[in-house]
């Protein structure tokens, strides 16, 4: 017979004072979305990287799903304090700029070569 040792079943509640306030989300048309082609750290593979977008977790997941379906590839997204970074596999920089503009990021632009 095994006895479970360690953490109790109850989770401690965090005080409201220790929680971070939610970051203020900027309107899409005012955000400067930047799309670039990246190969560094990817073993020579090319990914298209989108930065300069501020979204909450649910909206980021929905945007990532839309972009992956329209490009027909895989991808990933990271978010730190509301600042998002999306990577789409392959060189889709020009099509991503167009898709972002359709989604409401009118200041979306290509950076790099």
Secondary structure, 3 states (H helix, E strand, C coil): CCCCCCCCCCCCCCCCCCCCCCCCCCCHHHCCCEEEEECCCCCCCCEEEEEEEECCHHHHHHHHHHHHHHHCCCEEEEEECCEEEEEEECCCHHHHHHHHHHHCCCCCEECCC
